[in-house]
Amino acid sequence: MRASEEMILLEKRIAGFGEFYKELIPTLVEFVGQMGVDHAHEVLKHAVRFAPYLDRALRNMAIADERDKLWLLTRVGYFVGEYFAQKYGGCWFVNDTQGSRYFGRYVVGRFTVLNNGALMLDPFQIAQVYVAEQMPRQLEKLLTEVDTELVGVK
């Protein structure tokens, strides 16, 4: 991608960030509730506590077609992002670091608890790995792997 194309992409992503985040919150709460978890709204403050419940609820969820796959990928991405943002005092933002592997993507980073302000992750890339797993999928295992990688980076 050329530099001018990258800047156009970045401008579009930045312009759409408010709408993206506005959609994330109610969609995540609705998703957690649809998975049968009580007090779903608490995921907005305590996402880490919800991982075991979602792990069980999603473990053997069938994906019938691309529409189902996109539905699940989006919601798992929202959850993964909130999980790490809350756990490490981070936030969602558009990555504007040119040359970064996550350039122009909605990412989670700027973690206050970790000693590396440059750390970030793409929750939707993690969600793609999760959705592609053979059943039974293991959300908690994947979160632990990402966590180990995050904490191990100096």
C-alpha positions in Angstrom: 0.0 0.0 0.0 1.4 3.4 -0.9 1.8 6.2 1.7 -1.1 8.2 0.3 -3.4 5.2 0.4 -2.3 4.5 4.0 -3.1 8.1 5.0 -6.6 7.9 3.4 -7.2 4.6 5.2 -6.0 6.1 8.5 -8.2 9.2 8.1 -11.3 7.0 7.4 -10.6 4.8 10.4 -10.1 7.8 12.7 -13.3 9.4 11.4 -15.2 6.2 12.1 -13.7 5.5 15.5 -16.5 7.3 17.4 -19.2 5.3 15.7 -17.2 2.1 16.2 -16.8 2.6 19.9 -20.5 3.7 20.3 -21.5 0.4 18.7 -19.1 -1.7 20.7 -20.5 -1.1 24.1 -24.2 -2.1 23.6 -23.2 -4.9 21.3 -20.8 -6.4 23.8 -23.4 -6.2 26.6 -26.1 -7.8 24.3 -23.7 -10.5 23.2 -22.8 -11.5 26.8 -26.5 -11.6 27.7 -27.3 -13.7 24.6 -24.7 -16.2 25.8 -26.8 -16.7 29.0 -24.6 -14.8 31.3 -26.4 -12.9 34.1 -25.7 -9.2 34.8 -24.2 -8.8 31.3 -23.8 -5.1 31.7 -21.0 -5.7 34.2 -18.8 -6.9 31.4 -18.1 -3.2 30.8 -16.3 -3.0 34.1 -15.3 -6.6 34.9 -14.6 -8.3 31.6 -11.9 -10.6 33.1 -14.5 -12.2 35.3 -16.7 -13.0 32.3 -14.0 -15.1 30.4 -14.9 -18.4 32.0 -18.6 -18.0 31.3 -18.0 -17.0 27.7 -15.5 -19.8 27.3 -18.2 -22.4 28.3 -20.9 -20.7 26.2 -18.9 -20.5 23.0 -16.9 -23.7 23.3 -19.1 -25.7 20.9 -21.0 -23.0 19.1 -21.5 -24.0 15.5 -20.8 -21.5 12.8 -23.2 -22.1 9.9 -22.0 -19.6 7.4 -19.9 -16.5 6.8 -22.5 -14.3 8.3 -22.4 -16.3 11.6 -18.6 -16.2 11.4 -18.5 -12.4 11.1 -21.1 -12.1 13.9 -19.0 -14.2 16.3 -15.7 -12.6 15.2 -16.9 -9.1 15.8 -18.3 -9.9 19.3 -15.3 -11.9 20.4 -13.1 -9.1 19.2 -15.0 -6.6 21.3 -14.7 -8.9 24.3 -11.0 -9.5 23.8 -10.3 -5.8 23.5 -12.3 -5.0 26.6 -10.7 -7.9 28.5 -7.1 -6.6 27.9 -8.0 -2.9 28.1 -9.5 -3.4 31.6 -6.9 -5.9 32.8 -4.0 -3.6 32.0 -5.5 -0.1 32.1 -5.5 0.4 28.4 -7.8 1.8 25.8 -9.1 1.4 22.3 -7.6 3.7 19.6 -6.7 3.8 15.9 -3.1 2.8 15.4 -1.4 5.7 13.6 2.1 4.3 13.7 3.3 4.0 10.1 5.0 0.8 9.4 3.4 -1.0 12.3 1.7 -4.3 11.5 -1.5 -2.9 13.0 -1.4 0.4 11.2 -4.9 1.9 10.6 -6.6 -0.8 12.7 -8.7 -0.4 15.8 -6.4 -1.7 18.6 -6.1 -1.9 22.3 -3.0 -0.6 24.0 -1.5 2.3 26.0 -1.5 0.0 28.9 -0.8 1.8 32.2 -0.1 -1.3 34.1 2.6 -2.7 31.8 6.0 -1.0 31.5 5.9 -0.6 27.7 3.7 2.1 26.4 4.2 1.0 22.8 2.5 -2.4 23.4 -0.8 -2.9 21.5 -2.8 -5.8 20.2 -5.5 -6.2 17.5 -8.4 -7.9 19.3 -10.0 -8.8 15.9 -6.9 -10.7 14.8 -7.1 -12.7 18.1 -10.8 -13.2 17.5 -10.0 -14.6 14.0 -7.7 -17.2 15.5 -10.4 -18.1 18.0 -13.2 -18.4 15.5 -11.0 -20.5 13.2 -10.2 -23.0 16.0 -11.7 -26.5 15.8 -14.3 -27.3 18.4 -14.2 -27.3 21.3 -12.8 -23.8 21.1 -10.9 -22.5 24.2 -11.3 -18.8 24.8 -9.5 -18.8 28.2 -6.6 -20.7 26.8 -6.2 -18.2 24.0 -6.5 -15.3 26.4 -3.8 -16.8 28.6 -1.5 -17.2 25.6 -1.9 -13.6 24.5 -1.5 -12.5 28.2 1.7 -14.4 28.5 3.0 -12.8 25.3 2.0 -9.3 26.5 3.6 -9.6 29.9 6.7 -11.2 28.5 7.4 -8.3 26.1 9.9 -5.8 27.6 
